[in-house]
Amino acid sequence: MGIGSKLTKLIKEQNTNANELAQKSGVPAQTIYSLIRRDASKVDIDSLIKIARATGVTAEYFCSDEISNTTTIAAHFDGDEYTEEELNKIKEFAAFVKASRK
């Protein structure tokens, strides 16, 4: 399932539409329509994060069917200390990179 399919599903579940999501997220409606129409597998990370926040999901939701937890990610940074917010951003970016491979 591509990003567009997942976005379509979220829009329906939240009883909203692409124009309302555009206003709420700050991502142009044309970009949202394009993601849906192409069922995109690649998207600008900033747009993806804005859409994720506006819909109440993580960017990882759009990129992967697998769920990773923050503890696993933190373990890969051997002794470095990150805030919860920083770990979430790392997790979102990792999911984005992973989705770009497809």
PDB file as gemmi writes it, atoms N, CA and C in Angstrom:
CRYST1    1.000    1.000    1.000  90.00  90.00  90.00 P 1                      
ATOM      1  N   MET A   1       0.849  -1.172   0.000  1.00  0.00           N  
ATOM      2  CA  MET A   1       0.000   0.000   0.000  1.00  0.00           C  
ATOM      3  C   MET A   1       0.900   1.241   0.000  1.00  0.00           C  
ATOM      4  N   GLY A   2       0.696   2.124  -0.970  1.00  0.00           N  
ATOM      5  CA  GLY A   2       1.502   3.333  -1.081  1.00  0.00           C  
ATOM      6  C   GLY A   2       1.029   4.433  -0.142  1.00  0.00           C  
ATOM      7  N   ILE A   3       1.769   5.510  -0.135  1.00  0.00           N  
ATOM      8  CA  ILE A   3       1.445   6.650   0.724  1.00  0.00           C  
ATOM      9  C   ILE A   3       0.075   7.211   0.367  1.00  0.00           C  
ATOM     10  N   GLY A   4      -0.225   7.289  -0.924  1.00  0.00           N  
ATOM     11  CA  GLY A   4      -1.518   7.813  -1.362  1.00  0.00           C  
ATOM     12  C   GLY A   4      -2.685   6.983  -0.863  1.00  0.00           C  
ATOM     13  N   SER A   5      -2.549   5.668  -0.903  1.00  0.00           N  
ATOM     14  CA  SER A   5      -3.612   4.775  -0.413  1.00  0.00           C  
ATOM     15  C   SER A   5      -3.829   4.952   1.082  1.00  0.00           C  
ATOM     16  N   LYS A   6      -2.732   5.047   1.805  1.00  0.00           N  
ATOM     17  CA  LYS A   6      -2.841   5.230   3.254  1.00  0.00           C  
ATOM     18  C   LYS A   6      -3.442   6.593   3.577  1.00  0.00           C  
ATOM     19  N   LEU A   7      -3.073   7.594   2.796  1.00  0.00           N  
ATOM     20  CA  LEU A   7      -3.615   8.932   3.002  1.00  0.00           C  
ATOM     21  C   LEU A   7      -5.112   8.949   2.706  1.00  0.00           C  
ATOM     22  N   THR A   8      -5.522   8.294   1.634  1.00  0.00           N  
ATOM     23  CA  THR A   8      -6.941   8.193   1.291  1.00  0.00           C  
ATOM     24  C   THR A   8      -7.715   7.527   2.425  1.00  0.00           C  
ATOM     25  N   LYS A   9      -7.166   6.450   2.950  1.00  0.00           N  
ATOM     26  CA  LYS A   9      -7.806   5.727   4.059  1.00  0.00           C  
ATOM     27  C   LYS A   9      -7.960   6.636   5.279  1.00  0.00           C  
ATOM     28  N   LEU A  10      -6.904   7.367   5.621  1.00  0.00           N  
ATOM     29  CA  LEU A  10      -6.961   8.280   6.771  1.00  0.00           C  
ATOM     30  C   LEU A  10      -7.994   9.380   6.574  1.00  0.00           C  
ATOM     31  N   ILE A  11      -8.023   9.946   5.379  1.00  0.00           N  
ATOM     32  CA  ILE A  11      -8.973  11.020   5.078  1.00  0.00           C  
ATOM     33  C   ILE A  11     -10.400  10.513   5.265  1.00  0.00           C  
ATOM     34  N   LYS A  12     -10.678   9.310   4.774  1.00  0.00           N  
ATOM     35  CA  LYS A  12     -12.020   8.725   4.931  1.00  0.00           C  
ATOM     36  C   LYS A  12     -12.328   8.448   6.398  1.00  0.00           C  
ATOM     37  N   GLU A  13     -11.366   7.848   7.109  1.00  0.00           N  
ATOM     38  CA  GLU A  13     -11.570   7.527   8.527  1.00  0.00           C  
ATOM     39  C   GLU A  13     -11.833   8.777   9.358  1.00  0.00           C  
ATOM     40  N   GLN A  14     -11.198   9.880   8.990  1.00  0.00           N  
ATOM     41  CA  GLN A  14     -11.331  11.117   9.757  1.00  0.00           C  
ATOM     42  C   GLN A  14     -12.437  12.015   9.218  1.00  0.00           C  
ATOM     43  N   ASN A  15     -13.191  11.477   8.248  1.00  0.00           N  
ATOM     44  CA  ASN A  15     -14.335  12.194   7.684  1.00  0.00           C  
ATOM     45  C   ASN A  15     -13.957  13.615   7.266  1.00  0.00           C  
ATOM     46  N   THR A  16     -12.879  13.722   6.515  1.00  0.00           N  
ATOM     47  CA  THR A  16     -12.391  15.013   6.046  1.00  0.00           C  
ATOM     48  C   THR A  16     -12.144  14.915   4.547  1.00  0.00           C  
ATOM     49  N   ASN A  17     -11.454  15.877   3.984  1.00  0.00           N  
ATOM     50  CA  ASN A  17     -11.108  15.829   2.564  1.00  0.00           C  
ATOM     51  C   ASN A  17      -9.732  16.456   2.358  1.00  0.00           C  
ATOM     52  N   ALA A  18      -9.236  16.352   1.146  1.00  0.00           N  
ATOM     53  CA  ALA A  18      -7.883  16.831   0.847  1.00  0.00           C  
ATOM     54  C   ALA A  18      -7.742  18.334   1.068  1.00  0.00           C  
ATOM     55  N   ASN A  19      -8.781  19.094   0.748  1.00  0.00           N  
ATOM     56  CA  ASN A  19      -8.707  20.547   0.944  1.00  0.00           C  
ATOM     57  C   ASN A  19      -8.609  20.910   2.423  1.00  0.00           C  
ATOM     58  N   GLU A  20      -9.393  20.243   3.258  1.00  0.00           N  
ATOM     59  CA  GLU A  20      -9.326  20.499   4.703  1.00  0.00           C  
ATOM     60  C   GLU A  20      -7.968  20.076   5.257  1.00  0.00           C  
ATOM     61  N   LEU A  21      -7.463  18.948   4.779  1.00  0.00           N  
ATOM     62  CA  LEU A  21      -6.148  18.483   5.218  1.00  0.00           C  
ATOM     63  C   LEU A  21      -5.066  19.478   4.800  1.00  0.00           C  
ATOM     64  N   ALA A  22      -5.202  20.038   3.618  1.00  0.00           N  
ATOM     65  CA  ALA A  22      -4.240  21.034   3.142  1.00  0.00           C  
ATOM     66  C   ALA A  22      -4.221  22.245   4.071  1.00  0.00           C  
ATOM     67  N   GLN A  23      -5.395  22.712   4.449  1.00  0.00           N  
ATOM     68  CA  GLN A  23      -5.472  23.863   5.361  1.00  0.00           C  
ATOM     69  C   GLN A  23      -4.872  23.531   6.717  1.00  0.00           C  
ATOM     70  N   LYS A  24      -5.186  22.360   7.215  1.00  0.00           N  
ATOM     71  CA  LYS A  24      -4.721  21.961   8.543  1.00  0.00           C  
ATOM     72  C   LYS A  24      -3.210  21.701   8.571  1.00  0.00           C  
ATOM     73  N   SER A  25      -2.674  21.143   7.493  1.00  0.00           N  
ATOM     74  CA  SER A  25      -1.263  20.743   7.472  1.00  0.00           C  
ATOM     75  C   SER A  25      -0.325  21.810   6.912  1.00  0.00           C  
ATOM     76  N   GLY A  26      -0.866  22.695   6.094  1.00  0.00           N  
ATOM     77  CA  GLY A  26      -0.010  23.676   5.437  1.00  0.00           C  
ATOM     78  C   GLY A  26       0.639  23.140   4.166  1.00  0.00           C  
ATOM     79  N   VAL A  27       0.262  21.934   3.770  1.00  0.00           N  
ATOM     80  CA  VAL A  27       0.745  21.334   2.524  1.00  0.00           C  
ATOM     81  C   VAL A  27      -0.267  21.690   1.435  1.00  0.00           C  
ATOM     82  N   PRO A  28       0.182  22.197   0.288  1.00  0.00           N  
ATOM     83  CA  PRO A  28      -0.762  22.582  -0.763  1.00  0.00           C  
ATOM     84  C   PRO A  28      -1.700  21.436  -1.160  1.00  0.00           C  
ATOM     85  N   ALA A  29      -2.962  21.775  -1.403  1.00  0.00           N  
ATOM     86  CA  ALA A  29      -3.952  20.770  -1.796  1.00  0.00           C  
ATOM     87  C   ALA A  29      -3.495  20.025  -3.044  1.00  0.00           C  
ATOM     88  N   GLN A  30      -2.876  20.721  -3.967  1.00  0.00           N  
ATOM     89  CA  GLN A  30      -2.390  20.095  -5.199  1.00  0.00           C  
ATOM     90  C   GLN A  30      -1.385  18.981  -4.884  1.00  0.00           C  
ATOM     91  N   THR A  31      -0.541  19.200  -3.892  1.00  0.00           N  
ATOM     92  CA  THR A  31       0.433  18.180  -3.486  1.00  0.00           C  
ATOM     93  C   THR A  31      -0.284  16.967  -2.909  1.00  0.00           C  
ATOM     94  N   ILE A  32      -1.273  17.214  -2.069  1.00  0.00           N  
ATOM     95  CA  ILE A  32      -2.033  16.112  -1.463  1.00  0.00           C  
ATOM     96  C   ILE A  32      -2.768  15.319  -2.539  1.00  0.00           C  
ATOM     97  N   TYR A  33      -3.438  16.018  -3.459  1.00  0.00           N  
ATOM     98  CA  TYR A  33      -4.127  15.327  -4.552  1.00  0.00           C  
ATOM     99  C   TYR A  33      -3.148  14.507  -5.394  1.00  0.00           C  
ATOM    100  N   SER A  34      -1.973  15.049  -5.635  1.00  0.00           N  
ATOM    101  CA  SER A  34      -0.958  14.348  -6.417  1.00  0.00           C  
ATOM    102  C   SER A  34      -0.489  13.079  -5.706  1.00  0.00           C  
ATOM    103  N   LEU A  35      -0.268  13.168  -4.399  1.00  0.00           N  
ATOM    104  CA  LEU A  35       0.139  11.988  -3.623  1.00  0.00           C  
ATOM    105  C   LEU A  35      -0.910  10.891  -3.723  1.00  0.00           C  
ATOM    106  N   ILE A  36      -2.176  11.291  -3.626  1.00  0.00           N  
ATOM    107  CA  ILE A  36      -3.274  10.323  -3.684  1.00  0.00           C  
ATOM    108  C   ILE A  36      -3.369   9.721  -5.086  1.00  0.00           C  
ATOM    109  N   ARG A  37      -3.357  10.568  -6.090  1.00  0.00           N  
ATOM    110  CA  ARG A  37      -3.527  10.119  -7.476  1.00  0.00           C  
ATOM    111  C   ARG A  37      -2.405   9.166  -7.902  1.00  0.00           C  
ATOM    112  N   ARG A  38      -1.170   9.485  -7.529  1.00  0.00           N  
ATOM    113  CA  ARG A  38      -0.020   8.660  -7.924  1.00  0.00           C  
ATOM    114  C   ARG A  38       0.207   7.486  -6.980  1.00  0.00           C  
ATOM    115  N   ASP A  39      -0.499   7.470  -5.855  1.00  0.00           N  
ATOM    116  CA  ASP A  39      -0.234   6.503  -4.781  1.00  0.00           C  
ATOM    117  C   ASP A  39       1.270   6.467  -4.529  1.00  0.00           C  
ATOM    118  N   ALA A  40       1.803   7.656  -4.319  1.00  0.00           N  
ATOM    119  CA  ALA A  40       3.246   7.888  -4.236  1.00  0.00           C  
ATOM    120  C   ALA A  40       3.941   6.985  -3.229  1.00  0.00           C  
ATOM    121  N   SER A  41       5.165   6.614  -3.578  1.00  0.00           N  
ATOM    122  CA  SER A  41       6.015   5.903  -2.624  1.00  0.00           C  
ATOM    123  C   SER A  41       7.152   6.807  -2.173  1.00  0.00           C  
ATOM    124  N   LYS A  42       7.298   7.952  -2.846  1.00  0.00           N  
ATOM    125  CA  LYS A  42       8.309   8.940  -2.464  1.00  0.00           C  
ATOM    126  C   LYS A  42       7.621  10.282  -2.284  1.00  0.00           C  
ATOM    127  N   VAL A  43       8.009  10.962  -1.224  1.00  0.00           N  
ATOM    128  CA  VAL A  43       7.413  12.263  -0.931  1.00  0.00           C  
ATOM    129  C   VAL A  43       8.427  13.090  -0.149  1.00  0.00           C  
ATOM    130  N   ASP A  44       8.330  14.389  -0.265  1.00  0.00           N  
ATOM    131  CA  ASP A  44       9.185  15.291   0.497  1.00  0.00           C  
ATOM    132  C   ASP A  44       8.957  15.045   1.990  1.00  0.00           C  
ATOM    133  N   ILE A  45      10.023  14.854   2.739  1.00  0.00           N  
ATOM    134  CA  ILE A  45       9.914  14.507   4.161  1.00  0.00           C  
ATOM    135  C   ILE A  45       9.195  15.587   4.960  1.00  0.00           C  
ATOM    136  N   ASP A  46       9.424  16.854   4.637  1.00  0.00           N  
ATOM    137  CA  ASP A  46       8.742  17.929   5.364  1.00  0.00           C  
ATOM    138  C   ASP A  46       7.233  17.863   5.154  1.00  0.00           C  
ATOM    139  N   SER A  47       6.814  17.610   3.924  1.00  0.00           N  
ATOM    140  CA  SER A  47       5.383  17.483   3.634  1.00  0.00           C  
ATOM    141  C   SER A  47       4.799  16.280   4.356  1.00  0.00           C  
ATOM    142  N   LEU A  48       5.531  15.178   4.328  1.00  0.00           N  
ATOM    143  CA  LEU A  48       5.060  13.964   4.986  1.00  0.00           C  
ATOM    144  C   LEU A  48       4.870  14.186   6.484  1.00  0.00           C  
ATOM    145  N   ILE A  49       5.813  14.848   7.112  1.00  0.00           N  
ATOM    146  CA  ILE A  49       5.713  15.115   8.550  1.00  0.00           C  
ATOM    147  C   ILE A  49       4.537  16.041   8.845  1.00  0.00           C  
ATOM    148  N   LYS A  50       4.338  17.063   8.030  1.00  0.00           N  
ATOM    149  CA  LYS A  50       3.202  17.978   8.231  1.00  0.00           C  
ATOM    150  C   LYS A  50       1.876  17.239   8.100  1.00  0.00           C  
ATOM    151  N   ILE A  51       1.770  16.382   7.090  1.00  0.00           N  
ATOM    152  CA  ILE A  51       0.541  15.607   6.890  1.00  0.00           C  
ATOM    153  C   ILE A  51       0.341  14.643   8.054  1.00  0.00           C  
ATOM    154  N   ALA A  52       1.408  13.996   8.476  1.00  0.00           N  
ATOM    155  CA  ALA A  52       1.314  13.056   9.598  1.00  0.00           C  
ATOM    156  C   ALA A  52       0.821  13.759  10.856  1.00  0.00           C  
ATOM    157  N   ARG A  53       1.398  14.902  11.159  1.00  0.00           N  
ATOM    158  CA  ARG A  53       0.984  15.644  12.359  1.00  0.00           C  
ATOM    159  C   ARG A  53      -0.473  16.082  12.259  1.00  0.00           C  
ATOM    160  N   ALA A  54      -0.876  16.531  11.075  1.00  0.00           N  
ATOM    161  CA  ALA A  54      -2.249  17.005  10.887  1.00  0.00           C  
ATOM    162  C   ALA A  54      -3.269  15.877  11.001  1.00  0.00           C  
ATOM    163  N   THR A  55      -2.852  14.656  10.683  1.00  0.00           N  
ATOM    164  CA  THR A  55      -3.767  13.518  10.758  1.00  0.00           C  
ATOM    165  C   THR A  55      -3.610  12.713  12.047  1.00  0.00           C  
ATOM    166  N   GLY A  56      -2.635  13.092  12.864  1.00  0.00           N  
ATOM    167  CA  GLY A  56      -2.463  12.429  14.152  1.00  0.00           C  
ATOM    168  C   GLY A  56      -1.743  11.096  14.087  1.00  0.00           C  
ATOM    169  N   VAL A  57      -0.948  10.888  13.041  1.00  0.00           N  
ATOM    170  CA  VAL A  57      -0.153   9.664  12.938  1.00  0.00           C  
ATOM    171  C   VAL A  57       1.318  10.051  12.812  1.00  0.00           C  
ATOM    172  N   THR A  58       2.187   9.063  12.847  1.00  0.00           N  
ATOM    173  CA  THR A  58       3.608   9.341  12.624  1.00  0.00           C  
ATOM    174  C   THR A  58       3.890   9.234  11.131  1.00  0.00           C  
ATOM    175  N   ALA A  59       4.978   9.806  10.690  1.00  0.00           N  
ATOM    176  CA  ALA A  59       5.378   9.685   9.289  1.00  0.00           C  
ATOM    177  C   ALA A  59       5.625   8.217   8.943  1.00  0.00           C  
ATOM    178  N   GLU A  60       6.060   7.458   9.924  1.00  0.00           N  
ATOM    179  CA  GLU A  60       6.315   6.033   9.710  1.00  0.00           C  
ATOM    180  C   GLU A  60       5.050   5.297   9.265  1.00  0.00           C  
ATOM    181  N   TYR A  61       3.897   5.747   9.713  1.00  0.00           N  
ATOM    182  CA  TYR A  61       2.628   5.131   9.317  1.00  0.00           C  
ATOM    183  C   TYR A  61       2.526   5.047   7.794  1.00  0.00           C  
ATOM    184  N   PHE A  62       2.965   6.099   7.116  1.00  0.00           N  
ATOM    185  CA  PHE A  62       2.853   6.153   5.667  1.00  0.00           C  
ATOM    186  C   PHE A  62       3.921   5.324   4.964  1.00  0.00           C  
ATOM    187  N   CYS A  63       5.026   5.093   5.631  1.00  0.00           N  
ATOM    188  CA  CYS A  63       6.190   4.495   4.979  1.00  0.00           C  
ATOM    189  C   CYS A  63       6.354   3.009   5.203  1.00  0.00           C  
ATOM    190  N   SER A  64       5.748   2.482   6.214  1.00  0.00           N  
ATOM    191  CA  SER A  64       6.038   1.098   6.558  1.00  0.00           C  
ATOM    192  C   SER A  64       4.843   0.449   7.219  1.00  0.00           C  
ATOM    193  N   ASP A  65       4.677  -0.822   6.960  1.00  0.00           N  
ATOM    194  CA  ASP A  65       3.646  -1.590   7.647  1.00  0.00           C  
ATOM    195  C   ASP A  65       4.192  -2.197   8.926  1.00  0.00           C  
ATOM    196  N   GLU A  66       5.498  -2.058   9.115  1.00  0.00           N  
ATOM    197  CA  GLU A  66       6.123  -2.567  10.326  1.00  0.00           C  
ATOM    198  C   GLU A  66       6.132  -1.477  11.385  1.00  0.00           C  
ATOM    199  N   ILE A  67       6.048  -1.870  12.628  1.00  0.00           N  
ATOM    200  CA  ILE A  67       6.104  -0.909  13.721  1.00  0.00           C  
ATOM    201  C   ILE A  67       7.416  -1.099  14.454  1.00  0.00           C  
ATOM    202  N   SER A  68       8.183  -0.017  14.549  1.00  0.00           N  
ATOM    203  CA  SER A  68       9.424  -0.061  15.318  1.00  0.00           C  
ATOM    204  C   SER A  68       9.177   0.692  16.605  1.00  0.00           C  
ATOM    205  N   ASN A  69       9.881   0.327  17.633  1.00  0.00           N  
ATOM    206  CA  ASN A  69       9.696   1.113  18.845  1.00  0.00           C  
ATOM    207  C   ASN A  69      10.926   1.964  19.110  1.00  0.00           C  
ATOM    208  N   THR A  70      10.725   3.010  19.867  1.00  0.00           N  
ATOM    209  CA  THR A  70      11.777   3.981  20.132  1.00  0.00           C  
ATOM    210  C   THR A  70      12.977   3.341  20.819  1.00  0.00           C  
ATOM    211  N   THR A  71      12.746   2.354  21.643  1.00  0.00           N  
ATOM    212  CA  THR A  71      13.844   1.703  22.347  1.00  0.00           C  
ATOM    213  C   THR A  71      14.811   1.050  21.368  1.00  0.00           C  
ATOM    214  N   THR A  72      14.286   0.385  20.360  1.00  0.00           N  
ATOM    215  CA  THR A  72      15.137  -0.249  19.358  1.00  0.00           C  
ATOM    216  C   THR A  72      15.964   0.792  18.628  1.00  0.00           C  
ATOM    217  N   ILE A  73      15.346   1.877  18.253  1.00  0.00           N  
ATOM    218  CA  ILE A  73      16.063   2.943  17.555  1.00  0.00           C  
ATOM    219  C   ILE A  73      17.132   3.532  18.463  1.00  0.00           C  
ATOM    220  N   ALA A  74      16.796   3.788  19.698  1.00  0.00           N  
ATOM    221  CA  ALA A  74      17.750   4.379  20.632  1.00  0.00           C  
ATOM    222  C   ALA A  74      18.970   3.484  20.802  1.00  0.00           C  
ATOM    223  N   ALA A  75      18.780   2.191  20.758  1.00  0.00           N  
ATOM    224  CA  ALA A  75      19.886   1.255  20.932  1.00  0.00           C  
ATOM    225  C   ALA A  75      20.919   1.373  19.817  1.00  0.00           C  
ATOM    226  N   HIS A  76      20.507   1.833  18.676  1.00  0.00           N  
ATOM    227  CA  HIS A  76      21.418   1.976  17.547  1.00  0.00           C  
ATOM    228  C   HIS A  76      22.313   3.207  17.654  1.00  0.00           C  
ATOM    229  N   PHE A  77      22.112   4.024  18.645  1.00  0.00           N  
ATOM    230  CA  PHE A  77      22.892   5.246  18.788  1.00  0.00           C  
ATOM    231  C   PHE A  77      23.876   5.169  19.944  1.00  0.00           C  
ATOM    232  N   ASP A  78      24.149   3.978  20.409  1.00  0.00           N  
ATOM    233  CA  ASP A  78      25.203   3.674  21.367  1.00  0.00           C  
ATOM    234  C   ASP A  78      25.648   4.808  22.282  1.00  0.00           C  
ATOM    235  N   GLY A  79      24.929   5.048  23.319  1.00  0.00           N  
ATOM    236  CA  GLY A  79      25.380   6.015  24.315  1.00  0.00           C  
ATOM    237  C   GLY A  79      24.990   7.449  24.036  1.00  0.00           C  
ATOM    238  N   ASP A  80      24.619   7.779  22.806  1.00  0.00           N  
ATOM    239  CA  ASP A  80      24.171   9.141  22.522  1.00  0.00           C  
ATOM    240  C   ASP A  80      22.825   9.352  23.199  1.00  0.00           C  
ATOM    241  N   GLU A  81      22.616  10.546  23.695  1.00  0.00           N  
ATOM    242  CA  GLU A  81      21.347  10.833  24.353  1.00  0.00           C  
ATOM    243  C   GLU A  81      20.498  11.721  23.465  1.00  0.00           C  
ATOM    244  N   TYR A  82      19.262  11.302  23.250  1.00  0.00           N  
ATOM    245  CA  TYR A  82      18.315  12.046  22.433  1.00  0.00           C  
ATOM    246  C   TYR A  82      17.032  12.233  23.221  1.00  0.00           C  
ATOM    247  N   THR A  83      16.366  13.337  22.961  1.00  0.00           N  
ATOM    248  CA  THR A  83      15.058  13.551  23.579  1.00  0.00           C  
ATOM    249  C   THR A  83      14.049  12.671  22.852  1.00  0.00           C  
ATOM    250  N   GLU A  84      12.887  12.517  23.440  1.00  0.00           N  
ATOM    251  CA  GLU A  84      11.816  11.740  22.819  1.00  0.00           C  
ATOM    252  C   GLU A  84      11.448  12.340  21.459  1.00  0.00           C  
ATOM    253  N   GLU A  85      11.395  13.664  21.395  1.00  0.00           N  
ATOM    254  CA  GLU A  85      11.064  14.345  20.136  1.00  0.00           C  
ATOM    255  C   GLU A  85      12.133  14.081  19.070  1.00  0.00           C  
ATOM    256  N   GLU A  86      13.400  14.130  19.470  1.00  0.00           N  
ATOM    257  CA  GLU A  86      14.487  13.857  18.522  1.00  0.00           C  
ATOM    258  C   GLU A  86      14.431  12.411  18.026  1.00  0.00           C  
ATOM    259  N   LEU A  87      14.134  11.481  18.926  1.00  0.00           N  
ATOM    260  CA  LEU A  87      14.014  10.082  18.524  1.00  0.00           C  
ATOM    261  C   LEU A  87      12.859   9.893  17.550  1.00  0.00           C  
ATOM    262  N   ASN A  88      11.754  10.606  17.776  1.00  0.00           N  
ATOM    263  CA  ASN A  88      10.623  10.517  16.853  1.00  0.00           C  
ATOM    264  C   ASN A  88      11.004  11.036  15.474  1.00  0.00           C  
ATOM    265  N   LYS A  89      11.759  12.127  15.427  1.00  0.00           N  
ATOM    266  CA  LYS A  89      12.199  12.668  14.136  1.00  0.00           C  
ATOM    267  C   LYS A  89      13.146  11.692  13.442  1.00  0.00           C  
ATOM    268  N   ILE A  90      14.031  11.081  14.206  1.00  0.00           N  
ATOM    269  CA  ILE A  90      14.949  10.082  13.645  1.00  0.00           C  
ATOM    270  C   ILE A  90      14.147   8.911  13.091  1.00  0.00           C  
ATOM    271  N   LYS A  91      13.169   8.471  13.847  1.00  0.00           N  
ATOM    272  CA  LYS A  91      12.321   7.361  13.438  1.00  0.00           C  
ATOM    273  C   LYS A  91      11.562   7.699  12.152  1.00  0.00           C  
ATOM    274  N   GLU A  92      11.017   8.913  12.081  1.00  0.00           N  
ATOM    275  CA  GLU A  92      10.289   9.345  10.887  1.00  0.00           C  
ATOM    276  C   GLU A  92      11.209   9.393   9.673  1.00  0.00           C  
ATOM    277  N   PHE A  93      12.402   9.913   9.867  1.00  0.00           N  
ATOM    278  CA  PHE A  93      13.333  10.004   8.750  1.00  0.00           C  
ATOM    279  C   PHE A  93      13.781   8.615   8.302  1.00  0.00           C  
ATOM    280  N   ALA A  94      14.027   7.729   9.243  1.00  0.00           N  
ATOM    281  CA  ALA A  94      14.432   6.363   8.899  1.00  0.00           C  
ATOM    282  C   ALA A  94      13.344   5.671   8.083  1.00  0.00           C  
ATOM    283  N   ALA A  95      12.094   5.871   8.460  1.00  0.00           N  
ATOM    284  CA  ALA A  95      10.980   5.285   7.716  1.00  0.00           C  
ATOM    285  C   ALA A  95      10.905   5.875   6.312  1.00  0.00           C  
ATOM    286  N   PHE A  96      11.153   7.165   6.210  1.00  0.00           N  
ATOM    287  CA  PHE A  96      11.144   7.830   4.907  1.00  0.00           C  
ATOM    288  C   PHE A  96      12.233   7.260   4.002  1.00  0.00           C  
ATOM    289  N   VAL A  97      13.430   7.113   4.529  1.00  0.00           N  
ATOM    290  CA  VAL A  97      14.544   6.570   3.749  1.00  0.00           C  
ATOM    291  C   VAL A  97      14.223   5.147   3.313  1.00  0.00           C  
ATOM    292  N   LYS A  98      13.667   4.370   4.219  1.00  0.00           N  
ATOM    293  CA  LYS A  98      13.313   2.989   3.923  1.00  0.00           C  
ATOM    294  C   LYS A  98      12.277   2.923   2.802  1.00  0.00           C  
ATOM    295  N   ALA A  99      11.302   3.815   2.841  1.00  0.00           N  
ATOM    296  CA  ALA A  99      10.255   3.841   1.818  1.00  0.00           C  
ATOM    297  C   ALA A  99      10.809   4.272   0.461  1.00  0.00           C  
ATOM    298  N   SER A 100      11.852   5.053   0.462  1.00  0.00           N  
ATOM    299  CA  SER A 100      12.452   5.531  -0.790  1.00  0.00           C  
ATOM    300  C   SER A 100      13.127   4.406  -1.569  1.00  0.00           C  
ATOM    301  N   ARG A 101      13.428   3.316  -0.901  1.00  0.00           N  
ATOM    302  CA  ARG A 101      14.079   2.177  -1.559  1.00  0.00           C  
ATOM    303  C   ARG A 101      13.142   1.451  -2.506  1.00  0.00           C  
ATOM    304  N   LYS A 102      11.857   1.533  -2.254  1.00  0.00           N  
ATOM    305  CA  LYS A 102      10.870   0.740  -3.016  1.00  0.00           C  
ATOM    306  C   LYS A 102      10.661   1.264  -4.401  1.00  0.00           C  
TER     307      LYS A 102                                                      
END                                                                             
